[in-house]
Amino acid sequence: MELANLFPESILERPMLVVGHIRADGDAIGAQIALCRALNAKGFRAKLLVDKDIPHKFLPFIGDTPNEPATSFSYSGEAICAVDCAGKERLSPFFDQAIDVNIDHHNLNPKFATHNYVQTASSTCELLAELLLDARWPIDAVSANALYLGIVTDSGQFVHTETTAETHRIAATLVDLGAKPEAIHDVLYQHESLPTYKLLQRFLDSLQLFCDGSLCIGMLFLADFAETGTTHAATEDFVNYPRSIDGVAISAFIEETRDGTRVSMRARQPSARLDLIAKNFGGGGHPSAAGFASKFSPNDVVPVLVKALQRPIQNDF
């Protein structure tokens, strides 16, 4: 796939809005930043939309990239370029808008845009970096850091099964272009707040084992956030903690929201096909990392989730 095919003149001649999925992670915001900057460097008009729930640790990566908060944005005919979004339903508030460009690495992506580039990879940032490098589009130091951010977070620091030799080669090229791995690691993992650790303590205290110890589920309620002075953005990596328990094959994090419940799942092996399980509940993701939202309470979700996850566990994936 070439960038010229993804971005024909009919798109490039319009102002462009680069959007990611709701509750943006490092891969989504990294791809937004790099694509937006590349488009502007080529003389086109683009800005990224900043999700209200973006973790604060990602904000410094935006730098001087043109952006607008999602809470104040009003659509006025811009071309919409979606990155790292497994389905259109994850593009609030653009459910009803036509999407012009879709760049994503989720293998169940239904190709919901007019122009789509969907390939399995460690991250959308890996795909985008490859596209930009092949097309010789600009990647400055800010973009290199943003793309490296997306790769390192979505690849689980280069250990998930989708990580390949090409992933490492692209990451090395980004370092040559100005990415600073040590500084990125410092921002991501060395500046947690004390309230976040108090929230994590509550999550760890809630852990329960099911399926003879192969499934571990933890929960947090709205009261936990209020009493610790934290927000949902603080919980980004919580689901990974129970997966590291000896004997646990799948971990799940059930999080109460104002609209119901949000569920995150992680598996040691991609053969668990958590993406298919999440899809049955209206969500999505990857074979070993997926999630969905529910209108039911956390306590009501637990038995339903245990039943859904029993099958891959009983089948040894």
Order of alpha helices (4+ residues) and beta strands (2+ residues): alpha-alpha-beta-alpha-beta-beta-beta-beta-beta-alpha-alpha-alpha-alpha-alpha-beta-beta-alpha-alpha-beta-beta-alpha-beta-beta-alpha
